[in-house]
Amino acid sequence: MEMKRFELTDVAPRPSWWLVRPDEIETICRGTMKGKCTQEAVTPAGFPVLRVVYGDFPATGKPVNWSSALGSRTPDCFGRQGNEPQTILMTGGIHGCEVEGVILLLNLISLMEKGVDLRGKERPELVKDASNYRLVLFPCVNMDGRAISPDHRVNADPEECPRAGGGWWKDGSTIRWPDMKEYFPLPLDRVGYRGGYPNSLGYNIQHDASPGNIKTQEAKALLRAAEEKCIDIFLNFHSQPGSPRSVACGPQIYAGPANIATGKELAKRCNRALTSVGFPFDENEEIRVGAEVNINTAVQLCCGAPAVTFEFWARDNQGFDRILETGYLWLETIFKYGMEKPFCDRANRKQIDSER
């Protein structure tokens, strides 16, 4: 089903540095010199799923998967050994209409490559901290959805946003969140416009998480990277047009006690950091532990690493720069945390989980 890009009404033109269309994403990724860009999959509509890696990846650990390692007396035989750097997996655009994580990761790539972001601005502390890690970046997982989505949703009509993201049925009614999740995939024969949320076959990649029955090449590429690179944490960048707040979400109950504790602490630190750009923070607010099952769950089964979902406020009324600054603050907070303590202490994982 061929679709045209959805154009929101009465929104400002994107700034020149807001390079988020598929050809622009591909140009930036394939143009890396310090990082290594590889094509990890092809979407149903024929777009490349690109991965950019920073850092050396020598043979890590023993030839064992996480499940088997956790069943042994030495769970840390899986993953980094000795003083090897920790590995951070980051994804943007799992929902193609959610562009904010895409622009964050493309600006991170620019910083790593040139020392300046796509605006031409330096962020030396961020680059310095990032250099302590191995980075595995998927700037845009769902290129199909990105191809038909608006460039941004800054100050967009709140009634138009659900139609851009979720699309509409043939009778013209909006396909709304979370009702769209009653289908996997979306029944495209009943759809007038599918929106940028799923890929071109109607699959919501965020929920392509059934072990042994992964449907999309996009999800397979992501899960393969999580296991092969023995990642230590997964950062999953999303956005929403409703609540006027950007937020780091709490962990999943299925993550296990150790990762729940890490996820709650990281979420609190990340949310506290956003007070510097005007977002509210309540020190006494409890970080919610969710019961959802999604790609975060599948990643954790692959490698034992904690996963954190971030939700940008897509309609941010302070504009494009605050969206990028929000992402930078999250990254800086995560990088600082990882220099204090390991994201995933596999050596003590079995003991910690069994004691609780």
HELIX and SHEET records of a PDB file:
HELIX    1   1 PRO A   22  ARG A   30  1                                   9    
HELIX    2   2 TRP A   66  LEU A   70  1                                   5    
HELIX    3   3 PRO A   75  CYS A   77  5                                   3    
HELIX    4   4 GLU A  100  LYS A  114  1                                  15    
HELIX    5   5 PRO A  124  ALA A  130  1                                   7    
HELIX    6   6 MET A  143  ALA A  147  1                                   5    
HELIX    7   7 CYS A  161  GLY A  166  1                                   6    
HELIX    8   8 ASP A  179  GLU A  182  5                                   4    
HELIX    9   9 LEU A  188  ARG A  190  5                                   3    
HELIX   10  10 ILE A  205  HIS A  207  5                                   3    
HELIX   11  11 GLN A  217  GLU A  228  1                                  12    
HELIX   12  12 ILE A  253  ALA A  255  5                                   3    
HELIX   13  13 PRO A  257  ALA A  273  1                                  17    
HELIX   14  14 LEU A  274  VAL A  277  5                                   4    
HELIX   15  15 ILE A  295  CYS A  303  1                                   9    
HELIX   16  16 PHE A  320  GLU A  340  1                                  21    
HELIX   17  17 ARG A  346  GLU A  355  1                                  10    
SHEET    1   A 7 LYS A  36  VAL A  42  0                                        
SHEET    2   A 7 PRO A  48  TYR A  54 -1                                        
SHEET    3   A 7 ARG A 134  PHE A 138 -1                                        
SHEET    4   A 7 THR A  87  THR A  91  1                                        
SHEET    5   A 7 ILE A 233  GLN A 240  1                                        
SHEET    6   A 7 ALA A 307  TRP A 313  1                                        
SHEET    7   A 7 VAL A 247  ALA A 248 -1                                        
SHEET    1   B 2 TRP A 168  TRP A 169  0                                        
SHEET    2   B 2 VAL A 191  TYR A 193 -1                                        
END                                                                             
